[in-house]
């Protein structure tokens, strides 16, 4: 077997091992999982998630997922907790401890302190008979048969299982809270995902110049308007209503087929019934129209009157495309 084949073989083995471990997690679910979800859902406090080593990294990711889906969560490193950070935990907080073995020294020191404070504790562990497993109020069994690491040492399959268990928690809580796309946008206002949910056409078109000419505008006036407004297009309007559109492409096609351009007016060049969109439509709707018809600009209307232009570059700039 050559080097490339060996690499691909190892990668496939890793993926297969981890996928089987994840599939097995559903068989390990008990009422403890449902009870843990209900505990968090009804809690008046936050979720404090702690771990050490690779489990701490997974804890951080679960915290981020919970926060972004409506469940307030904070990460607390298990080692730092016993050196002062234990003060993060408030009376109504629920604590999730993540540990594959459930028997690490830091966990053994930390768990009794949490219990003494009367906080409810959920364990995500691969060893339900461990010290952590026996002390937890609820156990989320993340047992894996073996790590993907050929030495069965480096946390690989086990951390994947922990992550999936955390995702399952977050999604269950999301559904219980009736967390909607609008809620998601509220928590992700700066990201491309959030922008797809809240950004409207007017948010983009209002930043552009507003190219327009009348029906009887000369060819020179059309070219100047398209050039100055820098959107590759101009609307042709009459009494503030859209009558047609002229694009760079329209001008090129006209010049290719016309030997005499003297006296040409906007009405002789324009395309009628152009695609248009209301300024209150979502920006993602503009994207879908552009993709459907293979165009780069859309004329924007408000109450049936011309309101501007949205360009495909606006969508790209905002991460909609």
N, C-alpha and C positions, 0 to 999 in steps of 0.2 A: 504494500500500500504506500503510495507516495504521500508527501507532506500535506498537500491540499486535501486529499481524500481522508487522511488521518484527522485533520482539523475539522472537516465537515462531519465525520463520524462522531467525534467527541462532542461537537455542538448538538447534534441530533440526540445523542444519549442524554446530554444535560437537559434538553428541552423535554424529552420523553419522561425522564425521571421526575422533573418538577411538575409536569402536567398531570401525571398519575397521582402525585402527592396531593395536588390541589383537588383533583376529582374525588379523592378519598376523604377530604375534609367534610363534604356533605354528609358522609356516613358517620362522622364523629359528632355532629350537632346533637345537642340534647336540649331539654327545657331550660337548662342554665343559660343558653344563648338568648332565648326569648325573654327570660327573666332579667338578664343583663340589659337588653335593649329597653325593656319597660322601666327598669331602674333609672337609666340615664334619661329617658324621655320624661319621666315624672320628677326628676331631680330639679331642685331650685338652684343648684350650684353648677359648677363647670365640670368638665372631665379632665382630670390630671393624668397624663400618660407618662410612665417611667420605664426605664430599661437601661441596660449597660452594653457597651460594645456595639455589635451590629444591630442588636435589638433596639438600641437607643436611636439608631438611624431610622429604623422602621417606625418607631414611636413618633418621631418627628413628622414623618410622612402622614401617618394616621391623624395626627393633630391637624395638619394642614387640610386634609380632606374633610374632617369634621367641621372645622371653622368655616370652610367654603360652602358647606351644605347646611348651615343653620344650627350646629351644635357647638357652643363655645368650648374650646379645649386649650390646654396648656401643656407644654413638654417640661418634664422635670427629670434631669439626669440622676440616675440612682446613686451615683457616687457623690454628686454635689448635694443631694438631698440630706445625707447624713452629716454634711458639713455646713448646714445653714439654710439650704433651699427648701427644707421641709416646711418652712413658713409660708410657702406658696399655697399650701393646702388649707382651704377654709372649711368651716363646719359642714356645709351642704355639698361639698365637692365629692364626686365619685372618682376613685383611683383605679386606673388600669395598669397592672404590672405585666411587662412582657419579658419572658425569659424562656429559652429553649429548655434548659435543664431544670430551672426553678430552684436551683440549689447554690447559686453563686454567692460568695461572701457578702457582697453589697446588698443583695436581695434579702439575705437572712438577717441582716441588721435593720434594713428599712421596713420590712413587713410588720414586725411587732410594733414599731412606732406608729404606723398607719392604723393598726388595730387598736392601739391604746387611745388614739384620737377619735375612735368610733366612726371613722369614715368607711363606707362600704367599698369593698375591693373586688375587682374582677381580674382574673388571671388569664393571660394568653400564654399558654405553655405547652411544650411538647411532652411534659411528664406530669400527668395529673396527680401522681402519688408523691410528688416532690414536696419540699417544705412550703413553697409558694402555693402549690395546688391544695395542700391540706389546710392552709390558713385563709385562702380566698373564700369570699362569699359565693362567687360564681366562677366556674371554670369554662373557658373556651378552649377546647382541646385542639391544639395545632400540631399533633404528633405527625412526624414523618419517619418513614422506615430508614432512609439513608440520605445523606447529603449528596449533591451532584459532584462535589469534590471527590476525585478518585481515592483520596486518603480518608474520606468520610470525616473530615475535620473542619474545613472552612465552611462557615454558615452560608449556605446557598439555598437548598430546598427548604430548610427550616425558616429562613427569613422570608422567602416567598410565601410560605404558608401563613406566617404571621401577618404579612401585608394583606393577603386575601381575606383573612378573618377580619381585619380592620375595615376593609372595604365593605364587607358584608354588614358589619355594624353600622357604618355610615349610611349605606343605602336603605337599610331598614328604618333608621331614624329619619332619614329624608322623607320616606313615604309616610311615616306616622305624622310628621309635621306638615304634610301637604306642601312640601317645598316645591315651588314652581319655577318656571324659566325666568319670571320677573324677579323672584327672590335671588336666583343665581346671578342675574345681571347686577343686582344691587351689591353683591359681594365681589363682583369681578368687573368693576367699572373701567379699569384700565387695560384689560386684556382683550384680545381679539374675540374670544368666546363671548365675553360680556357685550362687546360692541355689536355683535351680530343680533343681540337681543334688545338693545335699546337705541341704537343709532338710527336716526331717521334721515330721509333724503334731504330735508331742509338743512340739517346739520352740516351737510356736505355742499349742497348747491349754494347756500348763502355765503360760502367762502370764495366762490368763483365770481368772475365778471359775468355780465348778462348780455351776451351778444344778440342783437336783433336788428332787422331791417324791415322796411315796408315792401309791399308788393312791387312797387315801381322803382325800387332802388336800382342804381346802375351796377354793372358788373364790377366797376372799380370800387364802389361803395361796399359791395358784398365782400370783395377780397380784403379791403382795409379792415372791415369789421371782424372778419374771421382771424386776420393776422393780429390785430390789436388785442382781442379778447383771449387769444391763445388757447382755445378749446377745440380747434379744428372744426368748428361748426358755427352756424348762426341760425336763429329762428327767424322765420318770416311771419310777421304778425299784421293783424288788421284790427284796430280798436282793442288792443291788448289781448286779442285771441290768437292762438296759434293756427296759421293757415298752412304752413309748410316748413321745411327744413332744407338747408344747404350745407353740405359737408365738403371737406377738402376733396373727397373722392368724387363728389358731384362735379366740382370744378374741373378736375382732371379729365373726367369722362366727357364733359362738354367741350373742352379744348381739343380732345382727340377726334371728335366727330364733327366739329364745326370749323369751317374755313373762315367764315365771316362772323365775328362776334360783336360787330358794331351794333349798338342799339339794344343789346340783350339786357333784359331786366331780371330782377330776382324771381318774378313769377314765371319766367321762361326756363329757369334753371332748377327751381326747387322740386323736391319730392313732396307730394301731398300726403296727408294722413300719417304723419310721422309717429313713431312710438313715443309715448309720453307717460309720465307717472305723477301722482299727486305728491306734494311736498311733505305730507304727513305719513306717507308710506314708509315702511322700514327700509333701511339701506340694503338689507339682504334681498328684499324684493326687487330692487333695482338691479342687483347682481344677476338674479334669475332671469329677468327680462333681457338683459344684455347677452347673457349666455344663450338663451333660447333663440334669439334672432341674429346673433353674431355681430352685434354693434358695440361701439365704444362710448357712445353718448346717449343720454336720454333727456328730452325736454321735460321741464318740470312745470306743473300747473298748481294753482291754488284758486279754488272757487271758479274753475273754468277759465282762468286767465293765466297768461304766461308769467312764470316766476323764476326761470333760470335754467341752468344746465347742470346735470350731474355727469361726471366723466369717469370712465373705468379706472383712471389713475387715482381718483379720489378714494375709490374702494380699495385699491391696492395699498395706498398710503395708510389707511386705517386698519389694514389687516383683514378686511372682509373677504378679500380674495387672496 
